Amino acid sequence: MNRIASLSVAMCALWLAGCGSPAPGDQDVVSQIEQDFGGPSGLMEYFQTHSDDEIQAAMDPYGVKFGPATPYLITDCVQYFPSSDRNAWHYISGEYYYTDGSGRPSRAYTDLPPIAADVRNDTCQASVGQWGDAENPSNDYDGGHMIGNQLGGYGKRANLVPQDANFNRGNWATLENKMAKCAVLPSGRMHYAIGVGYPNSSALIPNTMSMTITNNSSGASVAMSFTNTDYGGSNGTNEKTKGVNWLTGQGCN
């Protein structure tokens, strides 16, 4: 058993011994899993190096499911996924997506390169943006990809959230376009992880979005945090610049 797996087992044992396991509906569950497995890149490494049964056994203490995406998750565009798809990690074409206890997209992971654009689903993307407009009529929203379309991100709801239009088309897009330049690197060199947070259990619009990129060869990483508002918040441009400069240093030119 590797160090990450050993840590996870130890943490789970503490919870089961009396510290209290997280409630399955808590938004913090996925953050706790990431922490216990050494961050998003460590968790994806665990997913990639263990069987589905082993992964499910590791997720059981958290009340979380794991497995291939269900047909419903693949084909439908819904505001909230049904209970069968909640508190669950799903994998689709080498990408990993987490839906929270309310049935909303919460995490997206992939390793890059190779990098090739995926097919957009304009209808679903437009619907997700319209849900944001309806929930907050004072602002304009796009159906924003967690893993960008130009990076191969899946085109349906599992990878789409209402995202502030200025942010989606501005600082966030700049980071995605810079990430696309990592296509020159060896296969699988970069781990790309997106996280979104919500203000409450019913909101469709995330209030926070994060991007963490890890060089799987050197272990170097950069993490950027944004609010889901114009520019990604008051510090959004600084966070974008930090990420762009880091990617330049990794050879993504």
C-alpha positions in Angstrom: 0.0 0.0 0.0 1.4 3.4 -0.9 1.8 6.4 1.4 -1.4 8.1 0.2 -3.5 5.0 0.6 -2.0 4.3 4.1 -2.9 7.8 5.2 -6.4 7.5 4.0 -6.9 4.2 5.8 -5.5 5.7 9.0 -7.8 8.7 8.8 -10.9 6.5 8.0 -10.0 4.3 11.0 -10.0 7.4 13.3 -13.4 8.5 12.0 -14.9 5.0 12.5 -13.3 4.8 16.0 -15.3 7.8 17.2 -14.3 11.1 15.5 -17.4 11.0 13.4 -17.6 10.3 9.7 -18.7 13.2 7.4 -22.4 13.3 6.6 -22.9 12.2 3.0 -24.6 15.4 2.0 -22.0 17.8 3.3 -20.2 19.8 0.7 -17.0 19.4 2.7 -16.9 15.6 2.1 -15.0 15.9 -1.2 -12.6 18.4 0.3 -11.9 16.0 3.1 -11.2 13.2 0.6 -8.8 15.3 -1.3 -7.0 16.3 1.9 -6.7 12.7 3.0 -5.3 11.5 -0.3 -2.7 14.2 -0.6 -4.6 16.7 -2.8 -6.4 16.4 -6.1 -3.3 14.9 -7.9 -2.9 12.3 -5.2 -6.5 11.3 -5.3 -6.4 11.0 -9.1 -3.3 8.9 -8.8 -5.1 6.6 -6.4 -8.0 6.3 -8.9 -5.6 5.4 -11.7 -3.7 2.8 -9.8 -6.5 0.9 -8.0 -9.4 -1.2 -9.1 -13.0 0.1 -9.0 -13.7 -2.3 -6.0 -10.6 -1.0 -4.1 -11.6 2.6 -4.8 -15.2 2.0 -3.7 -13.9 0.4 -0.5 -11.8 3.5 0.2 -14.7 5.8 -0.5 -17.2 3.9 1.7 -16.3 5.5 5.0 -17.1 8.9 3.4 -20.5 7.8 2.2 -19.3 8.4 -1.4 -19.8 6.3 -4.5 -17.4 5.6 -7.4 -17.8 4.2 -10.8 -18.3 4.8 -14.5 -20.8 7.6 -15.5 -24.4 6.4 -15.6 -26.3 6.7 -18.9 -28.4 9.4 -17.1 -25.3 11.4 -16.2 -24.0 11.1 -19.8 -27.2 11.9 -21.8 -29.3 14.3 -19.8 -28.9 18.0 -18.9 -30.6 18.6 -15.6 -30.3 21.2 -12.9 -29.8 18.6 -10.2 -28.8 15.0 -10.8 -30.9 12.3 -9.1 -30.0 10.7 -5.8 -28.4 7.7 -7.6 -25.7 10.1 -9.0 -25.1 12.2 -5.9 -22.1 12.1 -3.5 -20.4 10.2 -6.3 -17.2 10.2 -8.4 -17.9 9.3 -12.0 -15.3 8.7 -14.8 -15.9 9.5 -18.4 -13.2 9.1 -21.1 -10.3 9.4 -18.7 -11.8 12.4 -16.8 -13.2 12.2 -13.3 -16.2 14.3 -12.1 -17.8 14.6 -8.7 -21.4 15.4 -8.1 -22.2 16.7 -4.6 -25.0 15.8 -2.2 -27.4 18.1 -3.9 -26.7 16.7 -7.4 -24.5 19.5 -8.7 -21.1 19.3 -10.4 -18.4 20.0 -7.8 -15.0 18.6 -9.1 -13.4 17.8 -12.4 -10.0 16.1 -12.9 -7.9 15.1 -15.9 -4.3 14.5 -16.9 -2.9 16.3 -19.9 -1.7 16.1 -22.6 -2.9 14.8 -25.1 -5.0 17.8 -25.6 -7.8 17.9 -28.2 -11.0 19.8 -28.2 -14.2 17.9 -27.4 -17.6 18.4 -29.1 -19.6 21.2 -27.5 -23.2 20.6 -26.5 -24.6 24.1 -27.3 -28.1 23.3 -26.0 -27.0 22.1 -22.6 -24.4 24.9 -22.3 -27.1 27.5 -23.1 -29.5 26.0 -20.5 -26.9 26.0 -17.7 -26.2 29.7 -18.4 -29.9 30.5 -18.4 -30.3 28.8 -15.0 -27.8 31.2 -13.7 -29.5 34.2 -15.2 -32.8 33.1 -13.7 -31.3 32.6 -10.2 -29.5 35.9 -10.3 -31.2 38.2 -12.9 -28.8 41.1 -12.0 -25.9 39.3 -13.6 -25.1 37.5 -16.9 -24.0 33.9 -16.9 -22.5 31.4 -19.3 -22.7 27.6 -19.1 -19.0 27.4 -18.2 -16.9 24.3 -18.6 -14.9 23.2 -15.5 -12.5 21.4 -17.8 -12.4 23.6 -20.9 -13.8 22.4 -24.2 -10.4 23.2 -25.8 -8.8 20.9 -23.3 -11.1 18.0 -24.1 -13.6 18.6 -21.3 -16.9 16.7 -21.5 -19.7 18.7 -23.1 -22.6 18.0 -20.8 -23.9 19.0 -17.4 -21.4 17.0 -15.3 -18.8 19.5 -16.6 -20.9 22.7 -16.8 -21.8 25.3 -14.2 -23.3 28.8 -14.4 -20.2 31.0 -14.6 -20.1 34.8 -14.6 -19.8 35.6 -18.4 -17.0 38.2 -18.0 -15.0 35.8 -15.9 -15.6 32.8 -18.1 -14.6 34.7 -21.3 -11.8 36.6 -19.6 -9.3 35.5 -16.9 -10.6 31.9 -16.9 -10.4 31.6 -20.7 -6.9 33.0 -20.6 -5.8 30.2 -18.2 -7.5 27.5 -20.3 -5.9 28.8 -23.5 -2.5 28.9 -21.8 -3.1 25.3 -20.5 -3.8 24.2 -24.1 -0.2 25.1 -24.9 0.9 22.3 -22.6 0.2 20.0 -25.6 3.9 20.2 -26.3 4.7 18.3 -23.1 5.0 14.5 -22.7 1.7 12.6 -22.3 0.1 12.9 -18.9 2.7 15.4 -17.6 0.1 17.8 -16.1 -2.7 17.1 -13.6 -5.5 19.6 -14.0 -8.1 19.9 -11.3 -11.1 22.2 -11.0 -13.2 22.7 -7.9 -16.4 24.7 -7.3 -18.1 25.6 -4.1 -21.7 26.7 -3.5 -23.2 29.1 -1.0 -25.9 26.7 0.2 -27.5 23.3 -0.6 -29.8 24.6 -3.3 -27.9 27.2 -5.2 -27.1 26.4 -8.9 -24.6 29.2 -9.2 -21.2 28.5 -7.6 -19.8 31.3 -5.5 -16.1 30.0 -5.7 -14.1 28.3 -8.4 -10.5 27.0 -8.1 -7.9 25.6 -10.5 -5.0 23.5 -9.3 -2.3 22.3 -11.8 0.4 19.9 -10.8 3.5 18.7 -12.8 3.2 15.0 -12.4 7.0 14.6 -13.1 8.4 17.2 -10.7 5.6 17.5 -8.2 5.5 21.3 -8.6 2.1 22.9 -8.5 0.1 26.1 -8.6 -3.3 26.8 -7.1 -5.6 29.6 -8.0 -8.8 30.7 -6.2 -11.6 32.9 -7.7 -15.0 34.2 -6.8 -17.6 33.6 -9.5 -17.9 37.3 -10.4 -16.5 39.7 -13.0 -12.8 39.0 -13.5 -12.9 36.2 -11.0 -13.1 38.7 -8.1 -10.9 41.5 -7.0 -7.8 39.3 -7.0 -8.8 37.3 -10.1 -6.4 39.0 -12.5 -3.5 38.5 -10.1 -4.4 34.8 -9.8 -4.7 34.5 -13.5 -1.2 36.0 -14.0 0.2 33.7 -11.3 -1.1 30.7 -13.2 0.0 31.9 -16.7 3.6 32.6 -15.4 3.8 29.2 -13.7 2.7 27.4 -16.9 5.3 29.3 -18.9 7.9 28.1 -16.4 6.7 24.5 -17.1 7.3 24.8 -20.8 3.7 25.5 -21.9 4.6 27.9 -24.7 
